[in-house]
């Protein structure tokens, strides 16, 4: 979780980033891609978050992801040995369950590309 928190802090919880895609790796694994852009709209950083052993999720079609409001960034919460990912600012798993897009998994890997 320390590595995850470092990246969240580095990119200000991905406020105003662009959610590019959520790709399935298997029935219980997905990779989410976030992109940081400069003022001209050019991609400057790409971050991939891999979720494994997904227990619950609400995933939207990739075609609508670019329309999601990222003004409040993302939340990545660890509670009871589960990780909860959601759009918006939150500090508890309750926020995750009420978000329009969320993933709950027992394992998360985050990578800067």
Biopython code that builds the backbone (N, CA, C, O; Angstrom):
import numpy as np
from Bio.PDB.StructureBuilder import StructureBuilder

atoms = [
    (1, "UNK", "N", (0.827, -1.201, 0.000)),
    (1, "UNK", "CA", (0.000, 0.000, 0.000)),
    (1, "UNK", "C", (0.867, 1.260, 0.000)),
    (1, "UNK", "O", (0.446, 2.313, -0.478)),
    (2, "UNK", "N", (2.080, 1.140, 0.540)),
    (2, "UNK", "CA", (2.973, 2.300, 0.589)),
    (2, "UNK", "C", (3.318, 2.800, -0.813)),
    (2, "UNK", "O", (3.292, 4.004, -1.067)),
    (3, "UNK", "N", (3.642, 1.877, -1.725)),
    (3, "UNK", "CA", (3.943, 2.236, -3.111)),
    (3, "UNK", "C", (2.735, 2.896, -3.770)),
    (3, "UNK", "O", (2.878, 3.875, -4.501)),
    (4, "UNK", "N", (1.551, 2.358, -3.509)),
    (4, "UNK", "CA", (0.323, 2.912, -4.071)),
    (4, "UNK", "C", (0.099, 4.327, -3.563)),
    (4, "UNK", "O", (-0.204, 5.227, -4.346)),
    (5, "UNK", "N", (0.245, 4.531, -2.256)),
    (5, "UNK", "CA", (0.046, 5.866, -1.679)),
    (5, "UNK", "C", (1.050, 6.876, -2.216)),
    (5, "UNK", "O", (0.714, 8.044, -2.410)),
    (6, "UNK", "N", (2.279, 6.434, -2.455)),
    (6, "UNK", "CA", (3.304, 7.321, -3.014)),
    (6, "UNK", "C", (2.897, 7.802, -4.405)),
    (6, "UNK", "O", (3.023, 8.986, -4.717)),
    (7, "UNK", "N", (2.413, 6.894, -5.229)),
    (7, "UNK", "CA", (1.996, 7.268, -6.590)),
    (7, "UNK", "C", (0.735, 8.127, -6.556)),
    (7, "UNK", "O", (0.621, 9.086, -7.319)),
    (8, "UNK", "N", (-0.214, 7.792, -5.676)),
    (8, "UNK", "CA", (-1.420, 8.625, -5.552)),
    (8, "UNK", "C", (-1.048, 10.053, -5.162)),
    (8, "UNK", "O", (-1.593, 11.015, -5.702)),
    (9, "UNK", "N", (-0.117, 10.182, -4.222)),
    (9, "UNK", "CA", (0.313, 11.514, -3.782)),
    (9, "UNK", "C", (1.060, 12.240, -4.907)),
    (9, "UNK", "O", (0.845, 13.431, -5.131)),
    (10, "UNK", "N", (1.928, 11.527, -5.602)),
    (10, "UNK", "CA", (2.714, 12.121, -6.693)),
    (10, "UNK", "C", (1.815, 12.733, -7.759)),
    (10, "UNK", "O", (2.115, 13.802, -8.291)),
    (11, "UNK", "N", (0.712, 12.054, -8.071)),
    (11, "UNK", "CA", (-0.189, 12.517, -9.127)),
    (11, "UNK", "C", (-1.472, 13.141, -8.581)),
    (11, "UNK", "O", (-2.472, 13.235, -9.293)),
    (12, "UNK", "N", (-1.444, 13.569, -7.313)),
    (12, "UNK", "CA", (-2.585, 14.265, -6.698)),
    (12, "UNK", "C", (-3.888, 13.474, -6.867)),
    (12, "UNK", "O", (-4.923, 14.017, -7.254)),
    (13, "UNK", "N", (-3.801, 12.183, -6.568)),
    (13, "UNK", "CA", (-4.951, 11.271, -6.675)),
    (13, "UNK", "C", (-5.571, 11.271, -8.077)),
    (13, "UNK", "O", (-6.752, 10.965, -8.241)),
    (14, "UNK", "N", (-4.777, 11.612, -9.064)),
    (14, "UNK", "CA", (-5.200, 11.599, -10.470)),
    (14, "UNK", "C", (-6.366, 12.546, -10.743)),
    (14, "UNK", "O", (-7.224, 12.273, -11.583)),
    (15, "UNK", "N", (-6.379, 13.660, -10.021)),
    (15, "UNK", "CA", (-7.397, 14.681, -10.294)),
    (15, "UNK", "C", (-7.178, 15.219, -11.698)),
    (15, "UNK", "O", (-6.059, 15.567, -12.075)),
    (16, "UNK", "N", (-8.244, 15.282, -12.456)),
    (16, "UNK", "CA", (-8.246, 15.769, -13.835)),
    (16, "UNK", "C", (-7.422, 14.904, -14.790)),
    (16, "UNK", "O", (-7.087, 15.347, -15.888)),
    (17, "UNK", "N", (-7.095, 13.691, -14.388)),
    (17, "UNK", "CA", (-6.442, 12.748, -15.305)),
    (17, "UNK", "C", (-7.504, 12.180, -16.244)),
    (17, "UNK", "O", (-8.687, 12.496, -16.119)),
    (18, "UNK", "N", (-7.081, 11.358, -17.165)),
    (18, "UNK", "CA", (-8.035, 10.735, -18.080)),
    (18, "UNK", "C", (-8.029, 9.225, -17.857)),
    (18, "UNK", "O", (-6.979, 8.582, -17.870)),
    (19, "UNK", "N", (-9.208, 8.682, -17.653)),
    (19, "UNK", "CA", (-9.381, 7.241, -17.515)),
    (19, "UNK", "C", (-9.521, 6.680, -18.922)),
    (19, "UNK", "O", (-10.534, 6.911, -19.583)),
    (20, "UNK", "N", (-8.509, 5.940, -19.390)),
    (20, "UNK", "CA", (-8.463, 5.490, -20.778)),
    (20, "UNK", "C", (-9.185, 4.181, -21.027)),
    (20, "UNK", "O", (-9.988, 4.070, -21.954)),
    (21, "UNK", "N", (-8.894, 3.182, -20.188)),
    (21, "UNK", "CA", (-9.483, 1.870, -20.467)),
    (21, "UNK", "C", (-9.464, 0.980, -19.234)),
    (21, "UNK", "O", (-8.699, 1.188, -18.292)),
    (22, "UNK", "N", (-10.335, -0.016, -19.279)),
    (22, "UNK", "CA", (-10.331, -1.102, -18.305)),
    (22, "UNK", "C", (-10.392, -2.382, -19.126)),
    (22, "UNK", "O", (-11.402, -2.683, -19.762)),
    (23, "UNK", "N", (-9.303, -3.122, -19.100)),
    (23, "UNK", "CA", (-9.184, -4.324, -19.927)),
    (23, "UNK", "C", (-9.188, -5.568, -19.055)),
    (23, "UNK", "O", (-8.481, -5.619, -18.049)),
    (24, "UNK", "N", (-9.974, -6.570, -19.425)),
    (24, "UNK", "CA", (-9.967, -7.825, -18.656)),
    (24, "UNK", "C", (-8.727, -8.656, -18.972)),
    (24, "UNK", "O", (-8.334, -8.785, -20.132)),
    (25, "UNK", "N", (-8.122, -9.214, -17.939)),
    (25, "UNK", "CA", (-7.042, -10.184, -18.115)),
    (25, "UNK", "C", (-7.594, -11.596, -17.967)),
    (25, "UNK", "O", (-7.144, -12.531, -18.630)),
    (26, "UNK", "N", (-8.576, -11.727, -17.084)),
    (26, "UNK", "CA", (-9.292, -12.986, -16.863)),
    (26, "UNK", "C", (-10.625, -12.621, -16.212)),
    (26, "UNK", "O", (-10.960, -11.442, -16.105)),
    (27, "UNK", "N", (-11.378, -13.617, -15.782)),
    (27, "UNK", "CA", (-12.664, -13.337, -15.136)),
    (27, "UNK", "C", (-12.508, -12.560, -13.833)),
    (27, "UNK", "O", (-13.408, -11.818, -13.439)),
    (28, "UNK", "N", (-11.366, -12.730, -13.163)),
    (28, "UNK", "CA", (-11.179, -12.071, -11.866)),
    (28, "UNK", "C", (-10.019, -11.083, -11.847)),
    (28, "UNK", "O", (-9.555, -10.699, -10.774)),
    (29, "UNK", "N", (-9.547, -10.668, -13.016)),
    (29, "UNK", "CA", (-8.435, -9.716, -13.107)),
    (29, "UNK", "C", (-8.692, -8.697, -14.212)),
    (29, "UNK", "O", (-9.184, -9.030, -15.290)),
    (30, "UNK", "N", (-8.343, -7.440, -13.910)),
    (30, "UNK", "CA", (-8.501, -6.363, -14.894)),
    (30, "UNK", "C", (-7.342, -5.384, -14.752)),
    (30, "UNK", "O", (-6.738, -5.264, -13.686)),
    (31, "UNK", "N", (-7.042, -4.687, -15.846)),
    (31, "UNK", "CA", (-6.033, -3.628, -15.832)),
    (31, "UNK", "C", (-6.708, -2.324, -16.221)),
    (31, "UNK", "O", (-7.371, -2.232, -17.254)),
    (32, "UNK", "N", (-6.530, -1.325, -15.381)),
    (32, "UNK", "CA", (-7.090, 0.002, -15.600)),
    (32, "UNK", "C", (-5.950, 0.925, -16.019)),
    (32, "UNK", "O", (-4.884, 0.903, -15.404)),
    (33, "UNK", "N", (-6.160, 1.729, -17.049)),
    (33, "UNK", "CA", (-5.129, 2.644, -17.538)),
    (33, "UNK", "C", (-5.578, 4.083, -17.334)),
    (33, "UNK", "O", (-6.656, 4.485, -17.771)),
    (34, "UNK", "N", (-4.719, 4.852, -16.655)),
    (34, "UNK", "CA", (-4.930, 6.285, -16.432)),
    (34, "UNK", "C", (-3.829, 7.047, -17.152)),
    (34, "UNK", "O", (-2.694, 6.579, -17.233)),
    (35, "UNK", "N", (-4.164, 8.227, -17.677)),
    (35, "UNK", "CA", (-3.187, 9.039, -18.394)),
    (35, "UNK", "C", (-3.197, 10.453, -17.827)),
    (35, "UNK", "O", (-4.252, 11.049, -17.609)),
    (36, "UNK", "N", (-1.997, 10.971, -17.594)),
    (36, "UNK", "CA", (-1.815, 12.362, -17.196)),
    (36, "UNK", "C", (-1.440, 13.125, -18.457)),
    (36, "UNK", "O", (-0.571, 12.695, -19.215)),
    (37, "UNK", "N", (-2.097, 14.259, -18.680)),
    (37, "UNK", "CA", (-1.828, 15.053, -19.872)),
    (37, "UNK", "C", (-1.328, 16.441, -19.492)),
    (37, "UNK", "O", (-1.612, 16.945, -18.405)),
    (38, "UNK", "N", (-0.573, 17.054, -20.417)),
    (38, "UNK", "CA", (-0.137, 18.429, -20.206)),
    (38, "UNK", "C", (-1.251, 19.382, -20.650)),
    (38, "UNK", "O", (-2.333, 18.940, -21.035)),
    (39, "UNK", "N", (-0.984, 20.679, -20.593)),
    (39, "UNK", "CA", (-2.002, 21.681, -20.930)),
    (39, "UNK", "C", (-2.441, 21.633, -22.390)),
    (39, "UNK", "O", (-3.518, 22.122, -22.734)),
    (40, "UNK", "N", (-1.613, 21.045, -23.246)),
    (40, "UNK", "CA", (-1.954, 20.925, -24.665)),
    (40, "UNK", "C", (-2.686, 19.626, -24.988)),
    (40, "UNK", "O", (-3.008, 19.366, -26.147)),
    (41, "UNK", "N", (-2.948, 18.817, -23.979)),
    (41, "UNK", "CA", (-3.648, 17.555, -24.201)),
    (41, "UNK", "C", (-2.755, 16.413, -24.637)),
    (41, "UNK", "O", (-3.243, 15.372, -25.077)),
    (42, "UNK", "N", (-1.452, 16.600, -24.519)),
    (42, "UNK", "CA", (-0.506, 15.540, -24.877)),
    (42, "UNK", "C", (-0.283, 14.633, -23.666)),
    (42, "UNK", "O", (-0.163, 15.110, -22.538)),
    (43, "UNK", "N", (-0.230, 13.333, -23.909)),
    (43, "UNK", "CA", (0.037, 12.380, -22.831)),
    (43, "UNK", "C", (1.462, 12.563, -22.324)),
    (43, "UNK", "O", (2.408, 12.593, -23.112)),
    (44, "UNK", "N", (1.614, 12.685, -21.000)),
    (44, "UNK", "CA", (2.960, 12.801, -20.439)),
    (44, "UNK", "C", (3.296, 11.637, -19.503)),
    (44, "UNK", "O", (4.470, 11.303, -19.340)),
    (45, "UNK", "N", (2.291, 11.018, -18.889)),
    (45, "UNK", "CA", (2.510, 9.858, -18.027)),
    (45, "UNK", "C", (1.348, 8.880, -18.176)),
    (45, "UNK", "O", (0.191, 9.279, -18.305)),
    (46, "UNK", "N", (1.680, 7.608, -18.155)),
    (46, "UNK", "CA", (0.663, 6.557, -18.189)),
    (46, "UNK", "C", (0.855, 5.672, -16.971)),
    (46, "UNK", "O", (1.974, 5.264, -16.660)),
    (47, "UNK", "N", (-0.231, 5.379, -16.289)),
    (47, "UNK", "CA", (-0.204, 4.539, -15.100)),
    (47, "UNK", "C", (-1.172, 3.388, -15.316)),
    (47, "UNK", "O", (-2.312, 3.593, -15.734)),
    (48, "UNK", "N", (-0.716, 2.189, -15.032)),
    (48, "UNK", "CA", (-1.572, 1.007, -15.130)),
    (48, "UNK", "C", (-1.766, 0.443, -13.726)),
    (48, "UNK", "O", (-0.810, 0.265, -12.972)),
    (49, "UNK", "N", (-3.020, 0.168, -13.396)),
    (49, "UNK", "CA", (-3.353, -0.443, -12.111)),
    (49, "UNK", "C", (-3.968, -1.800, -12.410)),
    (49, "UNK", "O", (-5.003, -1.895, -13.070)),
    (50, "UNK", "N", (-3.320, -2.850, -11.916)),
    (50, "UNK", "CA", (-3.801, -4.214, -12.141)),
    (50, "UNK", "C", (-4.511, -4.712, -10.886)),
    (50, "UNK", "O", (-3.962, -4.667, -9.785)),
    (51, "UNK", "N", (-5.724, -5.181, -11.071)),
    (51, "UNK", "CA", (-6.533, -5.719, -9.979)),
    (51, "UNK", "C", (-6.655, -7.227, -10.174)),
    (51, "UNK", "O", (-7.080, -7.691, -11.232)),
    (52, "UNK", "N", (-6.280, -7.987, -9.149)),
    (52, "UNK", "CA", (-6.377, -9.443, -9.202)),
    (52, "UNK", "C", (-7.290, -9.942, -8.092)),
    (52, "UNK", "O", (-7.425, -9.302, -7.049)),
    (53, "UNK", "N", (-7.907, -11.076, -8.324)),
    (53, "UNK", "CA", (-8.865, -11.661, -7.376)),
    (53, "UNK", "C", (-9.990, -10.682, -7.069)),
    (53, "UNK", "O", (-10.278, -10.400, -5.906)),
    (54, "UNK", "N", (-10.615, -10.172, -8.109)),
    (54, "UNK", "CA", (-11.719, -9.217, -7.958)),
    (54, "UNK", "C", (-12.913, -9.935, -7.343)),
    (54, "UNK", "O", (-13.353, -10.979, -7.824)),
    (55, "UNK", "N", (-13.428, -9.343, -6.260)),
    (55, "UNK", "CA", (-14.581, -9.936, -5.581)),
    (55, "UNK", "C", (-15.889, -9.262, -5.969)),
    (55, "UNK", "O", (-16.952, -9.882, -5.932)),
    (56, "UNK", "N", (-15.804, -7.983, -6.344)),
    (56, "UNK", "CA", (-17.008, -7.251, -6.736)),
    (56, "UNK", "C", (-16.572, -6.060, -7.588)),
    (56, "UNK", "O", (-15.519, -5.467, -7.354)),
    (57, "UNK", "N", (-17.398, -5.720, -8.580)),
    (57, "UNK", "CA", (-17.051, -4.556, -9.403)),
    (57, "UNK", "C", (-18.273, -4.038, -10.134)),
    (57, "UNK", "O", (-19.261, -4.743, -10.342)),
    (58, "UNK", "N", (-18.163, -2.797, -10.506)),
    (58, "UNK", "CA", (-19.128, -2.175, -11.415)),
    (58, "UNK", "C", (-18.282, -1.463, -12.459)),
    (58, "UNK", "O", (-17.706, -0.408, -12.195)),
    (59, "UNK", "N", (-18.215, -2.046, -13.634)),
    (59, "UNK", "CA", (-17.342, -1.562, -14.699)),
    (59, "UNK", "C", (-18.194, -0.950, -15.799)),
    (59, "UNK", "O", (-19.232, -1.494, -16.175)),
    (60, "UNK", "N", (-17.747, 0.175, -16.301)),
    (60, "UNK", "CA", (-18.426, 0.828, -17.414)),
    (60, "UNK", "C", (-17.719, 0.480, -18.718)),
    (60, "UNK", "O", (-16.551, 0.089, -18.717)),
    (61, "UNK", "N", (-18.419, 0.621, -19.804)),
    (61, "UNK", "CA", (-17.853, 0.376, -21.123)),
    (61, "UNK", "C", (-16.745, 1.387, -21.403)),
    (61, "UNK", "O", (-16.857, 2.555, -21.031)),
    (62, "UNK", "N", (-15.679, 0.938, -22.056)),
    (62, "UNK", "CA", (-14.553, 1.829, -22.364)),
    (62, "UNK", "C", (-14.977, 3.062, -23.154)),
    (62, "UNK", "O", (-14.339, 4.109, -23.042)),
    (63, "UNK", "N", (-16.033, 2.962, -23.945)),
    (63, "UNK", "CA", (-16.465, 4.091, -24.772)),
    (63, "UNK", "C", (-16.978, 5.272, -23.947)),
    (63, "UNK", "O", (-17.026, 6.390, -24.460)),
    (64, "UNK", "N", (-17.358, 5.063, -22.704)),
    (64, "UNK", "CA", (-17.868, 6.164, -21.871)),
    (64, "UNK", "C", (-16.853, 6.655, -20.841)),
    (64, "UNK", "O", (-17.106, 7.651, -20.163)),
    (65, "UNK", "N", (-15.719, 5.984, -20.709)),
    (65, "UNK", "CA", (-14.752, 6.347, -19.673)),
    (65, "UNK", "C", (-14.231, 7.771, -19.823)),
    (65, "UNK", "O", (-14.016, 8.455, -18.822)),
    (66, "UNK", "N", (-14.027, 8.220, -21.040)),
    (66, "UNK", "CA", (-13.486, 9.572, -21.243)),
    (66, "UNK", "C", (-14.465, 10.659, -20.807)),
    (66, "UNK", "O", (-14.068, 11.812, -20.639)),
    (67, "UNK", "N", (-15.731, 10.310, -20.623)),
    (67, "UNK", "CA", (-16.737, 11.276, -20.179)),
    (67, "UNK", "C", (-16.875, 11.334, -18.656)),
    (67, "UNK", "O", (-17.611, 12.172, -18.136)),
    (68, "UNK", "N", (-16.184, 10.464, -17.949)),
    (68, "UNK", "CA", (-16.290, 10.436, -16.492)),
    (68, "UNK", "C", (-15.607, 11.665, -15.895)),
    (68, "UNK", "O", (-14.528, 12.059, -16.336)),
    (69, "UNK", "N", (-16.235, 12.259, -14.901)),
    (69, "UNK", "CA", (-15.687, 13.431, -14.222)),
    (69, "UNK", "C", (-14.540, 12.996, -13.317)),
    (69, "UNK", "O", (-14.749, 12.300, -12.324)),
    (70, "UNK", "N", (-13.334, 13.411, -13.667)),
    (70, "UNK", "CA", (-12.153, 13.073, -12.880)),
    (70, "UNK", "C", (-11.684, 14.263, -12.047)),
    (70, "UNK", "O", (-10.544, 14.283, -11.584)),
    (71, "UNK", "N", (-12.548, 15.246, -11.855)),
    (71, "UNK", "CA", (-12.195, 16.439, -11.086)),
    (71, "UNK", "C", (-11.825, 16.155, -9.646)),
    (71, "UNK", "O", (-11.072, 16.914, -9.036)),
    (72, "UNK", "N", (-12.348, 15.065, -9.094)),
    (72, "UNK", "CA", (-12.016, 14.689, -7.720)),
    (72, "UNK", "C", (-11.040, 13.520, -7.676)),
    (72, "UNK", "O", (-10.711, 13.027, -6.597)),
    (73, "UNK", "N", (-10.579, 13.076, -8.833)),
    (73, "UNK", "CA", (-9.588, 12.015, -8.895)),
    (73, "UNK", "C", (-10.153, 10.650, -8.571)),
    (73, "UNK", "O", (-11.317, 10.352, -8.840)),
    (74, "UNK", "N", (-9.290, 9.820, -7.980)),
    (74, "UNK", "CA", (-9.682, 8.458, -7.626)),
    (74, "UNK", "C", (-9.399, 8.202, -6.154)),
    (74, "UNK", "O", (-8.651, 8.937, -5.509)),
    (75, "UNK", "N", (-10.005, 7.156, -5.646)),
    (75, "UNK", "CA", (-9.714, 6.658, -4.300)),
    (75, "UNK", "C", (-9.236, 5.226, -4.435)),
    (75, "UNK", "O", (-9.781, 4.450, -5.220)),
    (76, "UNK", "N", (-8.225, 4.883, -3.673)),
    (76, "UNK", "CA", (-7.757, 3.510, -3.574)),
    (76, "UNK", "C", (-7.590, 3.232, -2.089)),
    (76, "UNK", "O", (-6.663, 3.732, -1.451)),
    (77, "UNK", "N", (-8.492, 2.434, -1.551)),
    (77, "UNK", "CA", (-8.628, 2.236, -0.113)),
    (77, "UNK", "C", (-8.327, 0.785, 0.222)),
    (77, "UNK", "O", (-8.722, -0.120, -0.514)),
    (78, "UNK", "N", (-7.625, 0.557, 1.333)),
    (78, "UNK", "CA", (-7.431, -0.811, 1.816)),
    (78, "UNK", "C", (-8.192, -0.954, 3.121)),
    (78, "UNK", "O", (-7.987, -0.196, 4.070)),
    (79, "UNK", "N", (-9.078, -1.947, 3.147)),
    (79, "UNK", "CA", (-9.903, -2.183, 4.325)),
    (79, "UNK", "C", (-10.194, -3.679, 4.406)),
    (79, "UNK", "O", (-10.660, -4.270, 3.432)),
    (80, "UNK", "N", (-9.925, -4.293, 5.547)),
    (80, "UNK", "CA", (-10.181, -5.726, 5.770)),
    (80, "UNK", "C", (-9.523, -6.596, 4.699)),
    (80, "UNK", "O", (-10.153, -7.498, 4.148)),
    (81, "UNK", "N", (-8.257, -6.320, 4.414)),
    (81, "UNK", "CA", (-7.465, -7.074, 3.435)),
    (81, "UNK", "C", (-8.016, -7.029, 2.017)),
    (81, "UNK", "O", (-7.681, -7.884, 1.197)),
    (82, "UNK", "N", (-8.853, -6.048, 1.719)),
    (82, "UNK", "CA", (-9.349, -5.834, 0.365)),
    (82, "UNK", "C", (-9.017, -4.415, -0.069)),
    (82, "UNK", "O", (-9.000, -3.491, 0.744)),
    (83, "UNK", "N", (-8.754, -4.255, -1.358)),
    (83, "UNK", "CA", (-8.522, -2.942, -1.937)),
    (83, "UNK", "C", (-9.785, -2.504, -2.655)),
    (83, "UNK", "O", (-10.403, -3.282, -3.381)),
    (84, "UNK", "N", (-10.160, -1.263, -2.448)),
    (84, "UNK", "CA", (-11.310, -0.706, -3.137)),
    (84, "UNK", "C", (-10.880, 0.469, -3.997)),
    (84, "UNK", "O", (-10.283, 1.423, -3.500)),
    (85, "UNK", "N", (-11.181, 0.401, -5.279)),
    (85, "UNK", "CA", (-10.905, 1.485, -6.224)),
    (85, "UNK", "C", (-12.232, 2.121, -6.606)),
    (85, "UNK", "O", (-13.213, 1.426, -6.870)),
    (86, "UNK", "N", (-12.253, 3.459, -6.632)),
    (86, "UNK", "CA", (-13.466, 4.160, -7.058)),
    (86, "UNK", "C", (-13.100, 5.533, -7.589)),
    (86, "UNK", "O", (-12.048, 6.083, -7.263)),
    (87, "UNK", "N", (-13.983, 6.075, -8.409)),
    (87, "UNK", "CA", (-13.840, 7.462, -8.835)),
    (87, "UNK", "C", (-14.260, 8.355, -7.683)),
    (87, "UNK", "O", (-15.153, 8.005, -6.912)),
    (88, "UNK", "N", (-13.617, 9.508, -7.565)),
    (88, "UNK", "CA", (-13.980, 10.467, -6.535)),
    (88, "UNK", "C", (-13.145, 10.308, -5.283)),
    (88, "UNK", "O", (-12.351, 9.377, -5.146)),
    (89, "UNK", "N", (-13.351, 11.248, -4.373)),
    (89, "UNK", "CA", (-12.581, 11.274, -3.134)),
    (89, "UNK", "C", (-13.349, 10.546, -2.039)),
    (89, "UNK", "O", (-14.499, 10.878, -1.751)),
    (90, "UNK", "N", (-12.717, 9.566, -1.440)),
    (90, "UNK", "CA", (-13.337, 8.819, -0.358)),
    (90, "UNK", "C", (-12.278, 8.189, 0.518)),
    (90, "UNK", "O", (-11.131, 8.021, 0.101)),
    (91, "UNK", "N", (-12.668, 7.837, 1.746)),
    (91, "UNK", "CA", (-11.714, 7.254, 2.685)),
    (91, "UNK", "C", (-12.193, 5.928, 3.259)),
    (91, "UNK", "O", (-11.501, 5.329, 4.081)),
    (92, "UNK", "N", (-13.357, 5.464, 2.844)),
    (92, "UNK", "CA", (-13.905, 4.219, 3.382)),
    (92, "UNK", "C", (-14.515, 3.385, 2.261)),
    (92, "UNK", "O", (-14.847, 3.899, 1.193)),
    (93, "UNK", "N", (-14.652, 2.102, 2.523)),
    (93, "UNK", "CA", (-15.201, 1.190, 1.532)),
    (93, "UNK", "C", (-16.646, 1.543, 1.180)),
    (93, "UNK", "O", (-17.113, 1.196, 0.095)),
    (94, "UNK", "N", (-17.351, 2.217, 2.064)),
    (94, "UNK", "CA", (-18.719, 2.654, 1.767)),
    (94, "UNK", "C", (-18.737, 3.555, 0.533)),
    (94, "UNK", "O", (-19.630, 3.443, -0.307)),
    (95, "UNK", "N", (-17.749, 4.449, 0.425)),
    (95, "UNK", "CA", (-17.628, 5.313, -0.756)),
    (95, "UNK", "C", (-17.467, 4.468, -2.019)),
    (95, "UNK", "O", (-18.082, 4.748, -3.048)),
    (96, "UNK", "N", (-16.641, 3.442, -1.927)),
    (96, "UNK", "CA", (-16.382, 2.586, -3.087)),
    (96, "UNK", "C", (-17.680, 1.959, -3.586)),
    (96, "UNK", "O", (-17.967, 1.994, -4.783)),
    (97, "UNK", "N", (-18.455, 1.392, -2.686)),
    (97, "UNK", "CA", (-19.700, 0.715, -3.072)),
    (97, "UNK", "C", (-20.735, 1.661, -3.681)),
    (97, "UNK", "O", (-21.623, 1.216, -4.408)),
    (98, "UNK", "N", (-20.632, 2.954, -3.393)),
    (98, "UNK", "CA", (-21.601, 3.924, -3.906)),
    (98, "UNK", "C", (-21.121, 4.670, -5.145)),
    (98, "UNK", "O", (-21.839, 5.525, -5.662)),
    (99, "UNK", "N", (-19.932, 4.365, -5.626)),
    (99, "UNK", "CA", (-19.364, 5.059, -6.784)),
    (99, "UNK", "C", (-19.946, 4.502, -8.088)),
    (99, "UNK", "O", (-20.359, 3.343, -8.133)),
    (100, "UNK", "N", (-19.983, 5.315, -9.142)),
    (100, "UNK", "CA", (-20.511, 4.842, -10.430)),
    (100, "UNK", "C", (-19.624, 3.793, -11.097)),
    (100, "UNK", "O", (-20.084, 3.013, -11.931)),
    (101, "UNK", "N", (-18.346, 3.784, -10.717)),
    (101, "UNK", "CA", (-17.389, 2.820, -11.245)),
    (101, "UNK", "C", (-16.521, 2.387, -10.080)),
    (101, "UNK", "O", (-15.904, 3.228, -9.425)),
    (102, "UNK", "N", (-16.460, 1.098, -9.810)),
    (102, "UNK", "CA", (-15.610, 0.639, -8.712)),
    (102, "UNK", "C", (-15.122, -0.779, -8.954)),
    (102, "UNK", "O", (-15.704, -1.546, -9.721)),
    (103, "UNK", "N", (-14.025, -1.100, -8.265)),
    (103, "UNK", "CA", (-13.454, -2.447, -8.298)),
    (103, "UNK", "C", (-12.989, -2.766, -6.883)),
    (103, "UNK", "O", (-12.322, -1.955, -6.241)),
    (104, "UNK", "N", (-13.344, -3.949, -6.408)),
    (104, "UNK", "CA", (-12.870, -4.432, -5.112)),
    (104, "UNK", "C", (-12.102, -5.720, -5.376)),
    (104, "UNK", "O", (-12.629, -6.660, -5.971)),
    (105, "UNK", "N", (-10.846, -5.755, -4.924)),
    (105, "UNK", "CA", (-9.979, -6.900, -5.195)),
    (105, "UNK", "C", (-9.052, -7.142, -4.008)),
    (105, "UNK", "O", (-8.843, -6.258, -3.178)),
    (106, "UNK", "N", (-8.504, -8.343, -3.941)),
    (106, "UNK", "CA", (-7.598, -8.655, -2.835)),
    (106, "UNK", "C", (-6.141, -8.328, -3.160)),
    (106, "UNK", "O", (-5.289, -8.342, -2.271)),
    (107, "UNK", "N", (-5.855, -8.035, -4.422)),
    (107, "UNK", "CA", (-4.480, -7.719, -4.810)),
    (107, "UNK", "C", (-4.473, -6.606, -5.848)),
    (107, "UNK", "O", (-5.248, -6.622, -6.805)),
    (108, "UNK", "N", (-3.577, -5.632, -5.640)),
    (108, "UNK", "CA", (-3.446, -4.504, -6.567)),
    (108, "UNK", "C", (-1.971, -4.271, -6.859)),
    (108, "UNK", "O", (-1.136, -4.281, -5.954)),
    (109, "UNK", "N", (-1.662, -4.063, -8.132)),
    (109, "UNK", "CA", (-0.309, -3.685, -8.555)),
    (109, "UNK", "C", (-0.439, -2.396, -9.348)),
    (109, "UNK", "O", (-1.334, -2.256, -10.181)),
    (110, "UNK", "N", (0.460, -1.456, -9.084)),
    (110, "UNK", "CA", (0.418, -0.181, -9.801)),
    (110, "UNK", "C", (1.777, 0.040, -10.462)),
    (110, "UNK", "O", (2.822, -0.237, -9.873)),
    (111, "UNK", "N", (1.744, 0.541, -11.691)),
    (111, "UNK", "CA", (2.977, 0.675, -12.461)),
    (111, "UNK", "C", (2.942, 1.948, -13.292)),
    (111, "UNK", "O", (1.967, 2.231, -13.989)),
    (112, "UNK", "N", (4.033, 2.714, -13.204)),
    (112, "UNK", "CA", (4.198, 3.892, -14.063)),
    (112, "UNK", "C", (4.911, 3.440, -15.331)),
    (112, "UNK", "O", (5.894, 2.701, -15.282)),
    (113, "UNK", "N", (4.394, 3.899, -16.467)),
    (113, "UNK", "CA", (5.007, 3.511, -17.748)),
    (113, "UNK", "C", (5.610, 4.736, -18.410)),
    (113, "UNK", "O", (6.177, 4.634, -19.498)),
]
sb = StructureBuilder()
sb.init_structure("model")
sb.init_model(0)
sb.init_chain("A")
sb.init_seg("    ")
for serial, (resi, resn, name, xyz) in enumerate(atoms, 1):
    if name == "N":
        sb.init_residue(resn, " ", resi, " ")
    sb.init_atom(name, np.array(xyz, "f"), 0.0, 1.0, " ", f" {name:<3s}", serial, name[0])
structure = sb.get_structure()
